[in-house]
């Protein structure tokens, strides 16, 4: 995997954020972060919440991605030839509040979507 979660910092507090290391050059627009829990040691629940899909952005090995839970404005800053990319989930409350909560980083690889198109006038249902 080209991204690795380093840690969740200040969980349960306003400054809550996930620190992600970029292990290889990649486009983070192919990655999601999900909130889940452990059912047992090493066994992740299939209940996922609060998905965050990163926007298309090419990042380089050695860069850091910081995903804040709260609202804010996306930013980037370069230091020592590496860039720190900040993103904001835009949530009104914290996510990581219980023992056993876990963050999952997932590579989407390939996906398909289908948009529902509801006609402006629908026949009455009986």
C-alpha distance (Angstrom), angle and dihedral (degrees) to the residues before:
residue distance angle dihedral
X1 . . .
X2 3.78 . .
X3 3.82 94.3 .
X4 3.82 127.3 52.4
X5 3.79 128.1 -171.6
X6 3.80 106.7 -126.2
X7 3.81 97.7 -176.2
X8 3.78 149.5 -39.9
X9 3.79 108.5 -114.8
X10 3.82 128.8 -155.6
X11 3.79 91.3 -1.4
X12 3.79 113.2 -167.8
X13 3.83 91.7 23.0
X14 3.81 135.5 93.5
X15 3.83 91.7 -100.8
X16 3.84 92.1 55.4
X17 3.81 112.0 148.4
X18 3.79 144.0 153.5
X19 3.80 119.2 -125.2
X20 3.81 113.7 -149.3
X21 3.80 126.2 -173.2
X22 3.81 120.3 -146.3
X23 3.81 106.0 -134.1
X24 3.85 97.0 -180.0
X25 3.80 135.8 10.7
X26 3.82 108.2 -82.2
X27 3.79 147.0 142.9
X28 3.81 107.2 -101.3
X29 3.80 90.5 -156.7
X30 3.80 85.5 87.3
X31 3.82 93.2 60.6
X32 3.79 135.7 83.6
X33 3.79 132.4 -168.5
X34 3.80 116.1 -145.4
X35 3.80 133.1 -172.3
X36 3.80 116.7 -134.4
X37 3.81 140.8 141.4
X38 3.78 136.9 -121.0
X39 3.82 114.7 -108.4
X40 3.81 89.4 -167.0
X41 3.81 133.8 -13.6
X42 3.81 106.2 -54.3
X43 3.83 93.3 0.2
X44 3.81 112.6 108.4
X45 3.80 119.0 -157.6
X46 3.80 117.5 -115.9
X47 3.82 88.4 -132.6
X48 3.79 107.1 101.6
X49 3.78 126.5 -179.2
X50 3.78 140.0 -179.3
X51 3.81 100.5 24.3
X52 3.80 115.8 -160.3
X53 3.80 116.9 -165.7
X54 3.78 111.9 -163.4
X55 3.81 117.4 -130.3
X56 3.80 119.2 -114.2
X57 3.79 107.3 -77.0
X58 3.78 130.8 145.9
X59 3.81 111.3 -130.4
X60 3.79 130.0 -176.8
X61 3.78 134.8 -131.7
X62 3.80 108.1 -85.5
X63 3.83 94.5 29.6
X64 3.80 120.1 123.9
X65 3.80 127.1 -138.1
X66 3.79 118.7 -155.7
X67 3.79 116.6 -165.9
X68 3.81 112.2 -167.2
X69 3.79 118.2 -159.6
X70 3.83 93.9 -143.5
X71 3.79 131.6 69.6
X72 3.79 120.0 -79.5
X73 3.78 146.2 121.8
X74 3.80 122.7 -74.4
X75 3.79 113.6 -110.9
X76 3.81 143.2 170.1
X77 3.77 131.2 -157.3
X78 3.79 129.9 -177.7
X79 3.79 123.9 -140.1
X80 3.81 128.0 167.1
X81 3.85 92.9 -6.5
X82 3.81 92.2 -55.6
X83 3.78 127.9 99.9
X84 3.78 128.8 -136.4
X85 3.81 110.6 -150.3
X86 3.83 116.2 -160.4
X87 3.79 122.6 -159.1
X88 3.79 131.6 176.5
X89 3.82 125.3 -142.8
X90 3.80 90.9 -156.5
X91 3.80 96.2 -136.8
X92 3.80 124.7 151.1
X93 3.79 95.0 -143.0
X94 3.79 139.2 36.5
X95 3.79 121.8 -91.4
X96 3.77 105.0 -162.4
X97 3.81 100.9 65.4
X98 3.82 106.1 124.0
X99 3.77 134.4 64.8
X100 3.81 106.7 -103.8
X101 3.83 96.4 30.7
X102 3.78 111.0 138.7
X103 3.78 139.6 -168.7
X104 3.78 119.8 -136.6
X105 3.79 124.0 -160.6
X106 3.78 111.0 -158.3
X107 3.79 131.8 -173.4
X108 3.80 109.9 -140.3
X109 3.78 95.4 -158.1
X110 3.76 97.4 176.0
X111 3.77 128.2 4.2
X112 3.77 142.5 167.4
X113 3.79 130.4 -151.6
X114 3.77 134.2 -164.8
X115 3.79 122.7 -159.8
X116 3.78 119.1 -146.4
X117 3.79 112.1 -132.3
X118 3.78 112.4 -163.4
X119 3.81 114.3 -162.1
X120 3.81 114.4 -117.4
X121 3.80 89.7 -123.2
X122 3.75 117.7 40.3
X123 3.77 127.4 -171.4
X124 3.79 113.1 -107.0
X125 3.76 115.4 -97.2
X126 3.75 118.0 -126.5
